[in-house]
Amino acid sequence: MNPQPFTALSTEELKKKAKTLKLAVIFMGFSVLIMLICGIIVSMKKGFSALAVTPVAFTPLLIIFSIQLKQVNNELKKRETA
């Protein structure tokens, strides 16, 4: 299934997508922060573990969601001015 370009979506669909992406970015950011803190604490107490690298593994998802949110917001701004 190929994702639709943002220009093919209606304004209401874009607003819904923006709301969903905003929640995803907030949740992923919070999760990465918690994983980072837990990884540091566990590494200090027990030495290096796989938990220490999980924030690095999830950071690309956070970046992708942030970029998509920015693209959706830009498309919404274009439609408001047009």
Backbone as JSON Lines, residues from 0, in Angstrom:
{"i":0,"aa":"M","n":[0.84,-1.18,0.0],"ca":[0.0,0.0,0.0],"c":[0.88,1.24,0.0]}
{"i":1,"aa":"N","n":[0.73,2.05,-1.02],"ca":[1.53,3.28,-1.13],"c":[0.83,4.4,-0.38]}
{"i":2,"aa":"P","n":[1.57,5.17,0.41],"ca":[0.95,6.3,1.11],"c":[0.57,7.39,0.12]}
{"i":3,"aa":"Q","n":[-0.54,8.05,0.38],"ca":[-0.99,9.14,-0.48],"c":[-0.15,10.38,-0.2]}
{"i":4,"aa":"P","n":[0.14,11.15,-1.25],"ca":[0.82,12.43,-1.0],"c":[-0.12,13.37,-0.25]}
{"i":5,"aa":"F","n":[0.46,14.28,0.49],"ca":[-0.36,15.16,1.33],"c":[-1.26,16.06,0.49]}
{"i":6,"aa":"T","n":[-0.87,16.34,-0.74],"ca":[-1.69,17.2,-1.6],"c":[-2.98,16.5,-2.03]}
{"i":7,"aa":"A","n":[-3.01,15.16,-1.98],"ca":[-4.21,14.4,-2.38],"c":[-5.22,14.28,-1.25]}
{"i":8,"aa":"L","n":[-4.85,14.62,-0.04],"ca":[-5.75,14.5,1.1],"c":[-6.59,15.76,1.27]}
{"i":9,"aa":"S","n":[-7.78,15.59,1.83],"ca":[-8.62,16.75,2.11],"c":[-8.07,17.51,3.33]}
{"i":10,"aa":"T","n":[-8.58,18.71,3.52],"ca":[-8.12,19.53,4.65],"c":[-8.46,18.87,5.97]}
{"i":11,"aa":"E","n":[-9.63,18.27,6.07],"ca":[-10.02,17.59,7.31],"c":[-9.12,16.4,7.58]}
{"i":12,"aa":"E","n":[-8.77,15.65,6.55],"ca":[-7.87,14.51,6.72],"c":[-6.49,14.98,7.15]}
{"i":13,"aa":"L","n":[-6.04,16.1,6.59],"ca":[-4.74,16.65,6.99],"c":[-4.75,17.1,8.44]}
{"i":14,"aa":"K","n":[-5.83,17.72,8.88],"ca":[-5.92,18.15,10.27],"c":[-5.9,16.96,11.21]}
{"i":15,"aa":"K","n":[-6.6,15.89,10.84],"ca":[-6.61,14.68,11.65],"c":[-5.22,14.05,11.68]}
{"i":16,"aa":"K","n":[-4.55,14.01,10.52],"ca":[-3.2,13.46,10.44],"c":[-2.23,14.29,11.27]}
{"i":17,"aa":"A","n":[-2.37,15.62,11.23],"ca":[-1.5,16.5,12.01],"c":[-1.68,16.25,13.51]}
{"i":18,"aa":"K","n":[-2.92,16.07,13.93],"ca":[-3.19,15.81,15.35],"c":[-2.58,14.48,15.78]}
{"i":19,"aa":"T","n":[-2.73,13.46,14.94],"ca":[-2.18,12.14,15.25],"c":[-0.65,12.19,15.29]}
{"i":20,"aa":"L","n":[-0.05,12.85,14.31],"ca":[1.41,12.95,14.27],"c":[1.95,13.75,15.45]}
{"i":21,"aa":"K","n":[1.23,14.79,15.85],"ca":[1.68,15.58,17.0],"c":[1.7,14.73,18.26]}
{"i":22,"aa":"L","n":[0.66,13.92,18.46],"ca":[0.63,13.02,19.61],"c":[1.75,11.98,19.52]}
{"i":23,"aa":"A","n":[2.0,11.48,18.31],"ca":[3.07,10.49,18.12],"c":[4.43,11.09,18.44]}
{"i":24,"aa":"V","n":[4.67,12.32,17.99],"ca":[5.96,12.98,18.25],"c":[6.14,13.22,19.75]}
{"i":25,"aa":"I","n":[5.09,13.67,20.41],"ca":[5.18,13.91,21.85],"c":[5.43,12.6,22.59]}
{"i":26,"aa":"F","n":[4.67,11.56,22.24],"ca":[4.83,10.27,22.91],"c":[6.21,9.68,22.64]}
{"i":27,"aa":"M","n":[6.67,9.71,21.4],"ca":[7.98,9.15,21.07],"c":[9.1,9.94,21.75]}
{"i":28,"aa":"G","n":[8.97,11.26,21.78],"ca":[9.98,12.08,22.45],"c":[10.06,11.77,23.93]}
{"i":29,"aa":"F","n":[8.91,11.65,24.56],"ca":[8.86,11.3,25.98],"c":[9.45,9.91,26.21]}
{"i":30,"aa":"S","n":[9.1,8.97,25.34],"ca":[9.61,7.6,25.48],"c":[11.12,7.53,25.31]}
{"i":31,"aa":"V","n":[11.64,8.25,24.31],"ca":[13.09,8.26,24.1],"c":[13.8,8.87,25.3]}
{"i":32,"aa":"L","n":[13.23,9.92,25.85],"ca":[13.81,10.56,27.02],"c":[13.83,9.6,28.22]}
{"i":33,"aa":"I","n":[12.73,8.92,28.45],"ca":[12.66,7.94,29.55],"c":[13.65,6.81,29.32]}
{"i":34,"aa":"M","n":[13.74,6.32,28.08],"ca":[14.69,5.24,27.78],"c":[16.13,5.7,28.01]}
{"i":35,"aa":"L","n":[16.41,6.95,27.65],"ca":[17.76,7.49,27.86],"c":[18.09,7.56,29.34]}
{"i":36,"aa":"I","n":[17.17,8.06,30.13],"ca":[17.39,8.16,31.58],"c":[17.57,6.77,32.19]}
{"i":37,"aa":"C","n":[16.69,5.84,31.82],"ca":[16.8,4.47,32.35],"c":[18.1,3.81,31.91]}
{"i":38,"aa":"G","n":[18.5,4.04,30.67],"ca":[19.76,3.48,30.17],"c":[20.96,3.99,30.93]}
{"i":39,"aa":"I","n":[20.96,5.27,31.24],"ca":[22.06,5.86,32.01],"c":[22.1,5.28,33.42]}
{"i":40,"aa":"I","n":[20.94,5.2,34.06],"ca":[20.89,4.67,35.42],"c":[21.35,3.22,35.46]}
{"i":41,"aa":"V","n":[20.84,2.4,34.55],"ca":[21.22,0.98,34.53],"c":[22.7,0.84,34.22]}
{"i":42,"aa":"S","n":[23.22,1.65,33.3],"ca":[24.64,1.57,32.96],"c":[25.53,1.96,34.14]}
{"i":43,"aa":"M","n":[25.08,2.93,34.93],"ca":[25.87,3.33,36.09],"c":[25.86,2.25,37.17]}
{"i":44,"aa":"K","n":[24.73,1.56,37.34],"ca":[24.62,0.57,38.4],"c":[25.19,-0.79,38.01]}
{"i":45,"aa":"K","n":[24.88,-1.26,36.79],"ca":[25.25,-2.62,36.42],"c":[26.22,-2.71,35.24]}
{"i":46,"aa":"G","n":[26.61,-1.59,34.7],"ca":[27.48,-1.62,33.53],"c":[26.64,-1.53,32.26]}
{"i":47,"aa":"F","n":[27.31,-1.64,31.13],"ca":[26.65,-1.47,29.84],"c":[25.62,-2.58,29.6]}
{"i":48,"aa":"S","n":[24.47,-2.18,29.03],"ca":[23.44,-3.15,28.66],"c":[22.78,-2.69,27.37]}
{"i":49,"aa":"A","n":[21.94,-3.54,26.81],"ca":[21.24,-3.19,25.57],"c":[20.29,-2.02,25.78]}
{"i":50,"aa":"L","n":[19.86,-1.81,27.0],"ca":[18.96,-0.7,27.29],"c":[19.61,0.65,27.0]}
{"i":51,"aa":"A","n":[20.92,0.7,27.06],"ca":[21.62,1.96,26.83],"c":[21.55,2.42,25.37]}
{"i":52,"aa":"V","n":[21.37,1.5,24.43],"ca":[21.35,1.88,23.01],"c":[19.94,1.97,22.43]}
{"i":53,"aa":"T","n":[18.92,1.62,23.17],"ca":[17.57,1.7,22.63],"c":[17.13,3.12,22.27]}
{"i":54,"aa":"P","n":[17.53,4.16,23.01],"ca":[17.14,5.51,22.57],"c":[17.73,5.87,21.21]}
{"i":55,"aa":"V","n":[18.94,5.39,20.96],"ca":[19.58,5.65,19.67],"c":[18.8,4.96,18.55]}
{"i":56,"aa":"A","n":[18.28,3.78,18.83],"ca":[17.53,3.02,17.84],"c":[16.17,3.66,17.54]}
{"i":57,"aa":"F","n":[15.56,4.31,18.51],"ca":[14.25,4.91,18.32],"c":[14.29,6.36,17.86]}
{"i":58,"aa":"T","n":[15.44,6.98,17.9],"ca":[15.56,8.38,17.48],"c":[15.19,8.6,16.01]}
{"i":59,"aa":"P","n":[15.55,7.7,15.08],"ca":[15.12,7.92,13.69],"c":[13.6,7.98,13.52]}
{"i":60,"aa":"L","n":[12.87,7.18,14.29],"ca":[11.41,7.25,14.24],"c":[10.91,8.63,14.66]}
{"i":61,"aa":"L","n":[11.51,9.15,15.7],"ca":[11.14,10.48,16.18],"c":[11.42,11.53,15.1]}
{"i":62,"aa":"I","n":[12.54,11.41,14.43],"ca":[12.9,12.35,13.37],"c":[11.93,12.24,12.2]}
{"i":63,"aa":"I","n":[11.59,11.02,11.8],"ca":[10.66,10.82,10.68],"c":[9.29,11.39,11.0]}
{"i":64,"aa":"F","n":[8.78,11.13,12.2],"ca":[7.48,11.67,12.59],"c":[7.51,13.2,12.62]}
{"i":65,"aa":"S","n":[8.61,13.77,13.09],"ca":[8.73,15.24,13.15],"c":[8.73,15.84,11.76]}
{"i":66,"aa":"I","n":[9.44,15.21,10.83],"ca":[9.49,15.71,9.46],"c":[8.11,15.62,8.8]}
{"i":67,"aa":"Q","n":[7.41,14.51,9.01],"ca":[6.07,14.37,8.45],"c":[5.11,15.4,9.04]}
{"i":68,"aa":"L","n":[5.22,15.65,10.33],"ca":[4.37,16.66,10.96],"c":[4.63,18.03,10.35]}
{"i":69,"aa":"K","n":[5.87,18.35,10.12],"ca":[6.23,19.63,9.52],"c":[5.66,19.73,8.1]}
{"i":70,"aa":"Q","n":[5.73,18.64,7.33],"ca":[5.19,18.64,5.98],"c":[3.68,18.82,5.97]}
{"i":71,"aa":"V","n":[2.99,18.15,6.89],"ca":[1.53,18.29,6.98],"c":[1.16,19.71,7.37]}
{"i":72,"aa":"N","n":[1.88,20.28,8.33],"ca":[1.59,21.66,8.75],"c":[1.86,22.65,7.62]}
{"i":73,"aa":"N","n":[2.92,22.42,6.85],"ca":[3.2,23.29,5.7],"c":[2.09,23.2,4.66]}
{"i":74,"aa":"E","n":[1.59,22.0,4.4],"ca":[0.49,21.84,3.44],"c":[-0.77,22.53,3.94]}
{"i":75,"aa":"L","n":[-1.04,22.44,5.24],"ca":[-2.2,23.14,5.8],"c":[-2.06,24.65,5.68]}
{"i":76,"aa":"K","n":[-0.85,25.17,5.89],"ca":[-0.61,26.62,5.75],"c":[-0.8,27.05,4.31]}
{"i":77,"aa":"K","n":[-0.34,26.24,3.35],"ca":[-0.53,26.56,1.93],"c":[-2.02,26.65,1.59]}
{"i":78,"aa":"R","n":[-2.8,25.76,2.14],"ca":[-4.24,25.75,1.84],"c":[-4.96,26.92,2.5]}
{"i":79,"aa":"E","n":[-4.47,27.37,3.64],"ca":[-5.1,28.52,4.3],"c":[-4.86,29.8,3.51]}
{"i":80,"aa":"T","n":[-3.67,29.94,2.94],"ca":[-3.35,31.16,2.21],"c":[-3.94,31.15,0.8]}
{"i":81,"aa":"A","n":[-4.23,29.97,0.26],"ca":[-4.76,29.89,-1.11],"c":[-6.25,30.09,-1.14]}
